[in-house]
């Protein structure tokens, strides 16, 4: 093997250590620097051609759009889950506060004594009163109707107060009789009327999976969400508006999923 060799790439005579040795024992015709520069130029040319390919550009844009939508969907799901958790915690606190009616009689040491559970007669009367108020709130009473906002607020507050002392209720899904604390009052705004909490949570999780897919995970929240304009929409309608908005098209409220 010679000690020096002429490089056909750069035109210089270089020592044998500057060349690659082939399997046959001979040295390559170009030095290592020329071979490296040629390989780099070829890779840059291939990369430029691949980046200019319309199919490659479209595939990359579709992948970036898909990743962006999935990230926004996860962020939206987490935000809704946090809001639902806060609302659920507030509802549980109100249920605990309303589950026991406090008397106004002051005892020794400025303490208040909790009243014992109501009698069957009072429970029946409370149940009839709640059913009557629910008919008024849902505008299904045959002869009477709420005409003022003050009457509506008063009826709403009275239902919220008497619901938890009106006796057990039967779930429309599992047909179990559960305590009033295990079921939200079927007032306007309740997306799962007549369903106990486990059944409502299961239905909400299935609705969430149908909307966002099974990979994002369950979402424990109410089915209807209150918007800034005062209307109530479903979680699926919110996701539809979000998808339309990300595609650059204005959404319309004329959708079958929009709550009345």
C-alpha positions as CSV (number, residue, x, y, z in Angstrom):
1,X,0.0,0.0,0.0
2,X,1.6,3.4,-1.0
3,X,2.3,6.0,1.6
4,X,0.7,8.8,-0.5
5,X,-2.1,9.0,-3.0
6,X,-3.6,11.5,-5.4
7,X,-7.2,12.6,-4.5
8,X,-9.5,12.9,-7.6
9,X,-11.8,15.2,-5.7
10,X,-9.7,18.0,-4.4
11,X,-6.6,17.3,-6.7
12,X,-4.1,17.1,-3.8
13,X,-1.6,14.4,-3.0
14,X,-2.3,13.3,0.6
15,X,-1.0,10.6,3.0
16,X,-2.6,7.2,2.9
17,X,-4.3,7.9,6.3
18,X,-6.5,10.5,4.6
19,X,-8.2,7.9,2.5
20,X,-10.7,5.1,3.3
21,X,-9.4,1.6,2.8
22,X,-11.6,-0.7,0.7
23,X,-12.2,-4.4,1.4
24,X,-9.8,-5.3,-1.4
25,X,-7.0,-3.5,0.4
26,X,-6.9,-0.6,-2.1
27,X,-7.4,3.1,-1.1
28,X,-10.5,5.0,-2.2
29,X,-10.1,7.5,-5.1
30,X,-11.2,10.4,-3.0
31,X,-10.0,11.5,0.4
32,X,-12.2,11.4,3.5
33,X,-13.0,15.1,3.4
34,X,-14.2,14.9,-0.2
35,X,-16.3,11.8,0.5
36,X,-17.9,13.5,3.6
37,X,-18.6,16.7,1.6
38,X,-20.1,14.7,-1.2
39,X,-22.4,12.8,1.2
40,X,-23.5,16.0,3.0
41,X,-24.3,17.7,-0.3
42,X,-26.3,14.6,-1.5
43,X,-28.3,14.5,1.8
44,X,-29.0,18.2,1.6
45,X,-30.3,17.8,-2.0
46,X,-32.5,14.9,-1.0
47,X,-33.9,16.8,2.0
48,X,-34.6,19.8,-0.2
49,X,-36.4,17.6,-2.8
50,X,-38.4,15.9,0.0
51,X,-39.4,19.2,1.5
52,X,-40.6,20.5,-1.9
53,X,-42.7,17.5,-2.5
54,X,-46.5,18.5,-2.3
55,X,-47.4,15.1,-0.8
56,X,-44.9,15.5,2.0
57,X,-46.0,19.1,2.7
58,X,-49.7,18.1,2.8
59,X,-48.9,15.1,5.1
60,X,-46.9,17.3,7.5
61,X,-49.6,20.0,7.6
62,X,-52.3,17.3,8.3
63,X,-50.2,15.8,11.1
64,X,-49.6,19.3,12.6
65,X,-53.3,20.1,12.4
66,X,-54.2,16.8,14.0
67,X,-51.7,17.3,16.8
68,X,-53.0,20.8,17.4
69,X,-56.7,19.7,17.6
70,X,-55.9,16.8,19.9
71,X,-54.0,19.2,22.2
72,X,-56.8,21.7,22.2
73,X,-59.3,19.0,22.9
74,X,-57.3,17.8,25.9
75,X,-57.0,21.3,27.2
76,X,-60.7,21.9,26.7
77,X,-61.5,18.6,28.5
78,X,-59.3,19.5,31.4
79,X,-60.8,23.0,31.7
80,X,-64.3,21.6,31.7
81,X,-63.3,18.9,34.2
82,X,-61.9,21.5,36.6
83,X,-65.1,23.6,36.3
84,X,-67.3,20.6,36.7
85,X,-65.3,19.5,39.8
86,X,-65.7,22.9,41.4
87,X,-69.4,22.9,40.6
88,X,-69.7,19.4,42.0
89,X,-67.9,20.4,45.2
90,X,-70.2,23.3,45.6
91,X,-73.3,21.2,45.0
92,X,-72.1,18.7,47.6
93,X,-71.6,21.4,50.1
94,X,-75.1,22.8,49.4
95,X,-76.5,19.3,49.8
96,X,-74.7,18.7,53.1
97,X,-76.0,22.1,54.3
98,X,-79.6,21.4,53.2
99,X,-79.7,17.8,54.3
100,X,-80.3,18.9,57.9
101,X,-82.7,21.7,58.7
102,X,-81.5,23.8,61.6
103,X,-83.9,25.3,64.2
104,X,-83.7,28.9,65.1
105,X,-83.9,28.3,68.9
106,X,-80.7,29.3,70.6
107,X,-79.5,26.9,73.3
108,X,-77.0,27.4,76.0
109,X,-73.6,28.4,74.8
110,X,-75.1,30.1,71.6
111,X,-75.4,26.7,69.9
112,X,-78.1,25.5,67.5
113,X,-79.7,22.1,67.7
114,X,-80.4,20.0,64.5
115,X,-84.0,19.0,64.0
116,X,-84.8,15.3,63.9
117,X,-85.9,13.8,60.5
118,X,-89.3,15.0,59.3
119,X,-92.4,12.9,59.9
120,X,-94.0,10.8,57.1
121,X,-96.8,13.3,56.9
122,X,-94.4,16.2,56.4
123,X,-92.4,14.2,53.9
124,X,-95.5,13.5,51.9
125,X,-96.5,17.2,52.0
126,X,-93.0,18.2,50.9
127,X,-93.1,15.7,48.1
128,X,-96.4,17.0,46.8
129,X,-95.2,20.6,47.0
130,X,-92.0,19.7,45.1
131,X,-93.9,18.0,42.4
132,X,-96.2,21.0,42.1
133,X,-93.4,23.4,41.8
134,X,-91.5,21.3,39.3
135,X,-94.6,21.4,37.1
136,X,-94.6,25.2,37.3
137,X,-90.9,25.5,36.6
138,X,-91.1,23.2,33.6
139,X,-94.2,25.0,32.3
140,X,-96.2,21.7,32.3
141,X,-98.9,22.7,34.7
142,X,-102.3,22.6,33.0
143,X,-103.8,25.7,34.6
144,X,-101.1,27.8,36.3
145,X,-98.0,29.5,35.0
146,X,-95.1,31.5,36.5
147,X,-95.3,35.1,35.2
148,X,-92.5,37.0,37.0
149,X,-88.9,36.5,37.7
150,X,-89.4,36.9,41.4
151,X,-91.9,34.0,41.4
152,X,-89.5,31.9,39.4
153,X,-86.6,32.5,41.8
154,X,-88.9,31.8,44.8
155,X,-90.1,28.5,43.3
156,X,-86.6,27.5,42.4
157,X,-85.3,28.2,45.9
158,X,-88.2,26.4,47.5
159,X,-87.6,23.2,45.4
160,X,-83.9,23.3,46.2
161,X,-84.8,23.5,49.9
162,X,-87.6,20.9,50.0
163,X,-86.1,18.4,47.7
164,X,-83.8,16.8,50.3
165,X,-86.6,16.3,52.8
166,X,-89.2,15.0,50.4
167,X,-88.4,11.2,50.6
168,X,-86.6,8.7,48.5
169,X,-86.9,8.8,44.7
170,X,-86.7,6.1,42.0
171,X,-84.0,6.3,39.4
172,X,-85.3,6.2,35.8
173,X,-82.3,4.2,34.6
174,X,-81.5,1.6,37.3
175,X,-84.9,1.7,38.9
176,X,-83.4,1.8,42.4
177,X,-84.9,3.9,45.2
178,X,-82.2,6.3,46.4
179,X,-82.1,9.1,48.9
180,X,-82.7,12.7,47.6
181,X,-79.0,13.5,48.2
182,X,-78.1,10.8,45.6
183,X,-80.1,12.6,42.8
184,X,-80.1,16.2,41.7
185,X,-83.5,17.9,41.5
186,X,-85.0,17.6,38.0
187,X,-85.2,21.4,37.6
188,X,-84.4,23.3,34.4
189,X,-80.7,23.1,33.7
190,X,-80.4,19.5,34.9
191,X,-79.3,17.5,31.9
192,X,-79.9,14.1,33.6
193,X,-83.3,14.5,35.3
194,X,-84.5,11.5,37.3
195,X,-81.1,9.8,37.2
196,X,-79.1,8.9,40.3
197,X,-75.6,10.1,40.5
198,X,-73.8,6.8,39.5
199,X,-76.1,6.5,36.4
200,X,-75.7,10.2,35.5
201,X,-71.9,9.9,35.8
202,X,-71.9,6.7,33.6
203,X,-74.0,8.4,31.0
204,X,-71.8,11.5,31.1
205,X,-68.7,9.4,30.6
206,X,-70.2,7.7,27.6
207,X,-71.3,11.0,26.1
208,X,-67.8,12.3,26.6
209,X,-66.2,9.3,25.0
210,X,-68.5,9.6,22.0
211,X,-67.5,13.2,21.6
212,X,-63.7,13.2,22.2
213,X,-62.8,9.5,21.7
214,X,-61.7,6.8,24.2
215,X,-58.0,8.0,24.5
216,X,-58.6,11.2,26.4
217,X,-60.2,9.5,29.3
218,X,-63.5,10.0,31.3
219,X,-64.9,13.3,32.1
220,X,-67.0,13.7,35.2
221,X,-69.2,16.8,34.6
222,X,-72.8,17.9,33.9
223,X,-74.2,17.3,30.5
224,X,-75.4,20.8,29.9
225,X,-73.2,23.9,30.2
226,X,-74.3,27.5,30.8
227,X,-73.0,30.0,28.2
228,X,-72.4,33.7,28.6
229,X,-75.7,34.6,26.9
230,X,-77.7,32.5,29.4
231,X,-78.4,29.5,27.2
232,X,-77.6,25.9,28.1
233,X,-75.9,23.7,25.6
234,X,-74.6,20.1,25.7
235,X,-71.0,19.1,25.8
236,X,-71.3,17.6,22.3
237,X,-72.6,21.0,21.0
238,X,-69.7,22.7,22.7
239,X,-67.3,20.4,21.0
240,X,-69.0,20.9,17.6
241,X,-68.7,24.7,17.9
242,X,-65.0,24.3,18.9
243,X,-64.3,22.1,15.8
244,X,-66.1,24.5,13.5
245,X,-64.3,27.5,15.0
246,X,-60.9,25.8,14.5
247,X,-61.8,25.2,10.8
248,X,-62.5,28.9,10.3
249,X,-66.2,28.6,9.6
250,X,-68.8,30.5,11.7
251,X,-71.0,28.3,13.8
252,X,-74.8,28.4,13.9
253,X,-77.0,27.8,16.9
254,X,-79.6,25.9,14.9
255,X,-78.4,22.5,15.9
256,X,-80.4,19.5,17.2
257,X,-77.9,19.2,20.1
258,X,-78.7,22.7,21.4
259,X,-80.7,22.7,24.5
260,X,-84.0,24.5,24.7
